[in-house]
Amino acid sequence: MKALALQPGTTNLRLVDRPEPTVTADDDVKLQVIRVGICGTDREEAAGGRAKAPDGARELVVGHEMLGRVVEVGKTVTRVKPGDCAVFTVRRGCGRCLPCAMNRSDMCETGDYRERGIWGLDGYQAQFVVDREQYVVRVPPALEPIAVLTEPLTIAEKAIDEAVRLQVGRLPDATVSPNWLYRRRCLVAGLGPVGLLAAMALRLRGAEVLGLDVVDAATARPRWLEGIGGRYVDGRQVPTDKVDDHFGQVDLILEAAGIAALEFNLLDALGVNGVYALTGIPGGDSPLQISGAELIRQLVLDNQVMIGSVNAARGHFEQAVEDLERAQQQWGDHVAALITNRHRFDDVGGALAHHGVGEIKVVVEWQTGGETVRG
């Protein structure tokens, strides 16, 4: 079969021939890959950044945002059957800590986890993939056009879930409403795919959503945000310390930009009793000067919470599928408009390129019935 493989630490990403994986265990599930998303992690790997091949191998099959169709299952598998659409989760546990034993490797305590397509395990940019049933999540057939968005949505699902759990646990009035987010003002910083999907999940829960970025309002990402009822905030015109002056108190900030200076500056926009969830991972190691005393005073005196959130558990994948289904029912084809660039698996260079302000989500098509859409 064909696969896209990288020699970690280099820019040598190429189309290779690999043996087709087979079902060998009773709980194995084999998928024929339909499409795989491209994200910043993939581009970082392809540029020679953080990546690790499986033990004993020189190359890593990349790709972790996937959708496939079940072609074969082991005899004990009950969650999916041949013909179903499905996705696999990404992280695999260390085998030594309690969270990993509970299938919550997103909260691994040792750091010795592996991640498909990223760290120590081959990924999903291939014609076929096999994994165990505990890592598979079924997708309704109607979601096939957008289900490749499941994995990036899980990043937001986990962050939102953790933020709400914290607020419900600590605020005396939080249980008055069954949905703490309803009519809460939320700020999403960074309108890449994860940020826009976070805005979508928050809108589904009835939140008022502000989306902060530094692109022109007439470009693709702000327009998509406005299409789901969000409001665009141009950070070049409204400084972070003036957001509350313009829009009022912000109850939740979800950061998806990965810019260290912005991540700290955004605290100025957080309201009393607010919660701030960070999902972006800054690159580089440049020193950053912050007003530490002022920051701590604000966190303490305003009863604020700041948390980091990474990866996601199987339950977050299930929630993402459910939210994609609800979003499709509410906004129709507008959800699919998040996928702006499609490339055949033999056009890896085109898939990894940056396509300008019109790009939101790029995917690699492994099953194409027609001409590839580029740009």
C-alpha positions, 0 to 999 in steps of 0.5 A: 500500500501507499503511505506518506513517511518522514525521516524524523529530524529531516524534511524528507517526507515522501510517498512510500510503499508499505506492507498492508496491515492485517487484522491479527487480534480479536479486537482489531479494527481495519480501516481504509483511509478516506482522508487525513487532515493537515495541521501545524503539527504536521507542518512542524514535523515536515520542516524537521521538527519534533517527531519520532519513528517507531522503535527500530524504524528510520521513518515515521508514517505521519498524520493523526487527523483521520477518517476511514471506512471499516473493512474488517474487524476481529471476532470480538469487535462490537462497536463498529462493523464493516462499512461503517465510517470511523475515526481512531484516537491518537495517543496511546498510554505508557502502560504504567500510570493509572490514567493510562490504565483507565484509557485516559492517556491524555492525562498520562503521568509519566510522559512516556505515551506514544502518539500515532503519526507524531511520536513513536507510532506510525500514523494515518497517512496511508491507504489502510490502518489497523488498531484496537477497538478501544481506540475506534469511534463510529461516525454516522454516515451523514457526517462523512464529508466533515468527520475528518474535523473530529480530532481537531474538535476534540482539542476544544471539547476537552478544554471546554469540558475541563473549564466548565467542570472547574466552574461548576465545582467552584462557583456557588451559582453555577448549578442554577442553570444546567448549562453554565455556558448559556449566554456566557461571553466567551473569547476564542483567541486564534481563528485557526481550525481548532479556534473556529471549531471551539467557537462552534462548540461554544455556540452550540451551547448557547454562548456569546462568542468573540473570535480574536485574530489579526486578519482582515474581517473580509477574509475566510476565517472571520466570515466563517465565524460570523456564519455561526453567529460569532463576532470577529475582534481584530486584535490590531484594532482592539487591544487585549486590555480593552476587550472588556471595555468594548464588549463587557466581561469575558467569562471564558477565554479559550486560547488556540493561537500558540503565541506566548506574549498573547497568551499572557496579555489575554489575561487582561480580558478575563473577567471576575471569576473567569476561567482561561483554557490554553491549548496552543503550544508556543514555538521557540524559546525566546525569553518573555518579560511579563509583569508577574506581580500584577498577573498574580494579583489579578488571578488572586483578587479576581478568583480566576483560573488558568489551565492548560489542556492537551490531547483528548480522550475517547469520550471527547472524540464521541462528544466531537462527533455528536457536536459535528452532527448538531452543527451540521443540522444547525448550519448545514453546508457552512460547516463543510466550508471549513475544509478549504483545500483538498489534495491527493495523497501524491501531492504532499508538497501542495498539501503542506504549503500555506495557501494564504488568507483563504485557507482554513483546513487542508486535507489529504484525500486517499479516496478520490472520485474526481479531480483534486481541488487545490487552493 
